[in-house]
């Protein structure tokens, strides 16, 4: 589990990808402090397993599923990536609960200045719309952010200078893909509400059917 508070911006040093998966080498420093083979780490919001630790970085292997569901297939050597080690028991949860399980790939549209900060706009897949709410949480490339504006096709977030400096947001260009993870609490609420919603739909359907048959009798 992660918090969405980025510890370091690393760089993709090397990618060896095929349709079946592949291996990525990431240049890093701060996150190497207690990193071990087998540990989990979030790379641009994707939870991966460390398969090798080097003096100035680490390696990880990617599955075909990861390539299908994330932006890893679009990355190239030299690209900046957000890094966060897994949460330890007793750590402060400063952002929100982030699992590192990507729900969909969004697209960076534009940014505009607002005072000393910026407003970033991202397009998102339509199937994620029901999980997004104004002032709700969302992880963008692993960064815990708050939704400041929302439409049926895009959402906006306010980025303060610290977040701009400490993440890869500063290098995004219009059209770039980003990994999106919605708030897990929203998905749990949806699942728990499913029996109730099914019951309500059933009752509504029965009422409509009875109304229709009553009209037939009167006719």
Secondary structure as UniProt FT lines:
FT   STRAND          8..18
FT   TURN            19..20
FT   STRAND          21..27
FT   HELIX           30..32
FT   TURN            33..34
FT   TURN            37..38
FT   STRAND          40..43
FT   TURN            44..45
FT   STRAND          46..54
FT   TURN            55..56
FT   STRAND          57..63
FT   HELIX           64..69
FT   HELIX           72..74
FT   TURN            77..78
FT   STRAND          80..85
FT   TURN            89..90
FT   STRAND          104..114
FT   TURN            115..116
FT   STRAND          117..123
FT   HELIX           126..131
FT   TURN            134..135
FT   STRAND          137..140
FT   TURN            141..142
FT   STRAND          143..150
FT   STRAND          154..159
FT   HELIX           161..166
FT   HELIX           168..171
FT   TURN            174..175
FT   STRAND          177..182
FT   HELIX           184..218
//
